Amino acid sequence: MHPPAIGVWVAAFLTIFALSFLYKDNPLFRFTESLFAGVSLGYYVGIVLNQTLMPNLIEPMQQDFGKNWDLVVPGVLGLVLYARYLPRAAWIFRYAITIYVGYYIGLDFTRRIHGEVLPQIARAIVPLNHFDAHTIFYSLLFALGVFSVLIYFFFSKEQDAVTRRIARLGIWFLMVSFGAAFGFTVMGRVALLIGRLNFLIHDWIYPTIGIR
Amino acid sequence: MPTLMDRILGLDRRWIFLLVLIAVVLPTLFPIGLPTTTTDSTRRAFDYIESLKPGDVVWLSFDYGPSSAPENDPMAEGLMRQCFVKHVRVIVSALYPLGGLALANNSLARVVAEFPNLKYGEDYVNLGYKDGAAAVMRQLGESIGGAFPTDVNGKPIAEIPMMQGVHDLHQVKLVFTAATGIIGEWWITQVHAQIGTPVIIGPTAVSAPKYFAYLNAGQLVGMLGGMKGAAEYEKLLQVSHPELATLYRSTPHFTGAKGMDAQAVAHALIILFIVVGNFAYIQHRAAARRRS
């Protein structure tokens, strides 16, 4: 069995340094935190350059500029973003930001309406053509939940005795959903710990002491 | 003189961290083999993939980073195994910037090594990472080549055999996104809603609750929620495909099922903490009322 590679040792120590924060803040944790932030940024720059800018912008223009000349526009808009670091030309970057924001508002508007609002509203309008007890119970519970939570979030009118009680019911529905979300969050966070400990045990400690 | 309840309420949280660490380490060292039950959302995902025909194309998007790899890696790898066993072709991409591509490369290498007959470019292809996930998805509905002119190695996709006849997402039978954060949501609201391609999501457990709304509204075919979802999926794979059962029993790599013992023990401990903490709090409050 081969001993763990140097990269495994580095990853193991960085994992321990990161987890050491649970005991208390210390220089090793801060070193790991800074290293992670720096490496992440460097990785991001590299991957965007190699996987997006090169194949989608630079290479097409190099290979056939006549066919791909329109790529100059997004290329220039991207470069213009950096004008904000030049005090006398900083105003130019606003044009690029304006186009960027406008594009994403347009994209997101349809996405939200078509992909989220309308299907969810359609799901909330439950047809009552299946009159078995299960369907009726869950449809009514669902409708009650939607209605009471909407009342809770309706701030345009002061609540009276009736709407206050409905809003109170809405809080109970919200609490149940927060409880479910908390349970899933615990599972997610424990999963991360499991992943790291599996790495430390199976990829670092066991090979180092010659087990398996 | 502080009472037991006061001591519990004032307990240094590091003792709790230590107990959780022990609760995770012990089952990792000495697996218990607790049973895994399957849920409807996972079965729906599994059955849909099972219904695909040889030659169909599935899009697998690695939309997560190393921090959630213990949850998402087993899902993505399970999907590739099911597809390859059924001779379904797989297009791999990554839309998560920080490590999505590295994880895609690693998982693909691991799974492809288990299927020696697979040919790159015919059975699977890796298109690599692309920045601007929402805009990329918009483009994929019109032209895959518009968003991914080359594969991860720089080879034009027009020269890749399996991409012949796969012009855009309309020719893709399924999108599977192993996702953290918001990218998974975009596949539903951008791709399923506007292009119509069926979507299965494998979110991290933290994100899973919000996807139940999409699942119940029929916007998702199925969902594998966190590590538990991955373990359920692996169980279904092993029941339906004996060759995969052998593989899962012998693999040295991390799987969802391997993590579930530690999950169960840690959850039991946390439930105990919640019960004891609430009991101590109620006792403390009652004592304060009596004193006042």
Boltz contact constraints between the chains, C-beta under 6 A:
constraints:
  - contact:
      token1: [A, 22]
      token2: [B, 17]
      max_distance: 6.0
  - contact:
      token1: [A, 40]
      token2: [B, 98]
      max_distance: 6.0
  - contact:
      token1: [A, 44]
      token2: [B, 97]
      max_distance: 6.0
  - contact:
      token1: [A, 47]
      token2: [B, 129]
      max_distance: 6.0
  - contact:
      token1: [A, 48]
      token2: [B, 131]
      max_distance: 6.0
  - contact:
      token1: [A, 51]
      token2: [B, 128]
      max_distance: 6.0
  - contact:
      token1: [A, 51]
      token2: [B, 129]
      max_distance: 6.0
  - contact:
      token1: [A, 52]
      token2: [B, 130]
      max_distance: 6.0
  - contact:
      token1: [A, 52]
      token2: [B, 131]
      max_distance: 6.0
  - contact:
      token1: [A, 55]
      token2: [B, 149]
      max_distance: 6.0
  - contact:
      token1: [A, 55]
      token2: [B, 150]
      max_distance: 6.0
  - contact:
      token1: [A, 107]
      token2: [B, 134]
      max_distance: 6.0
  - contact:
      token1: [A, 111]
      token2: [B, 189]
      max_distance: 6.0
  - contact:
      token1: [A, 111]
      token2: [B, 190]
      max_distance: 6.0
  - contact:
      token1: [A, 114]
      token2: [B, 193]
      max_distance: 6.0
  - contact:
      token1: [A, 115]
      token2: [B, 189]
      max_distance: 6.0
  - contact:
      token1: [A, 115]
      token2: [B, 193]
      max_distance: 6.0
  - contact:
      token1: [A, 116]
      token2: [B, 189]
      max_distance: 6.0
  - contact:
      token1: [A, 119]
      token2: [B, 217]
      max_distance: 6.0
  - contact:
      token1: [A, 119]
      token2: [B, 219]
      max_distance: 6.0
  - contact:
      token1: [A, 120]
      token2: [B, 217]
      max_distance: 6.0
  - contact:
      token1: [A, 123]
      token2: [B, 217]
      max_distance: 6.0
  - contact:
      token1: [A, 180]
      token2: [B, 209]
      max_distance: 6.0
  - contact:
      token1: [A, 181]
      token2: [B, 209]
      max_distance: 6.0
  - contact:
      token1: [A, 184]
      token2: [B, 205]
      max_distance: 6.0
  - contact:
      token1: [A, 184]
      token2: [B, 208]
      max_distance: 6.0
  - contact:
      token1: [A, 184]
      token2: [B, 209]
      max_distance: 6.0
  - contact:
      token1: [A, 185]
      token2: [B, 206]
      max_distance: 6.0
  - contact:
      token1: [A, 186]
      token2: [B, 270]
      max_distance: 6.0
  - contact:
      token1: [A, 187]
      token2: [B, 205]
      max_distance: 6.0
  - contact:
      token1: [A, 187]
      token2: [B, 226]
      max_distance: 6.0
  - contact:
      token1: [A, 188]
      token2: [B, 204]
      max_distance: 6.0
  - contact:
      token1: [A, 188]
      token2: [B, 205]
      max_distance: 6.0
  - contact:
      token1: [A, 188]
      token2: [B, 206]
      max_distance: 6.0
  - contact:
      token1: [A, 188]
      token2: [B, 226]
      max_distance: 6.0
  - contact:
      token1: [A, 190]
      token2: [B, 263]
      max_distance: 6.0
  - contact:
      token1: [A, 190]
      token2: [B, 266]
      max_distance: 6.0
  - contact:
      token1: [A, 191]
      token2: [B, 70]
      max_distance: 6.0
  - contact:
      token1: [A, 191]
      token2: [B, 71]
      max_distance: 6.0
  - contact:
      token1: [A, 191]
      token2: [B, 227]
      max_distance: 6.0
  - contact:
      token1: [A, 193]
      token2: [B, 24]
      max_distance: 6.0
  - contact:
      token1: [A, 194]
      token2: [B, 24]
      max_distance: 6.0
  - contact:
      token1: [A, 194]
      token2: [B, 70]
      max_distance: 6.0
  - contact:
      token1: [A, 194]
      token2: [B, 259]
      max_distance: 6.0
  - contact:
      token1: [A, 194]
      token2: [B, 262]
      max_distance: 6.0
  - contact:
      token1: [A, 195]
      token2: [B, 70]
      max_distance: 6.0
  - contact:
      token1: [A, 197]
      token2: [B, 24]
      max_distance: 6.0
  - contact:
      token1: [A, 197]
      token2: [B, 25]
      max_distance: 6.0
  - contact:
      token1: [A, 197]
      token2: [B, 28]
      max_distance: 6.0
  - contact:
      token1: [A, 198]
      token2: [B, 254]
      max_distance: 6.0
  - contact:
      token1: [A, 201]
      token2: [B, 28]
      max_distance: 6.0
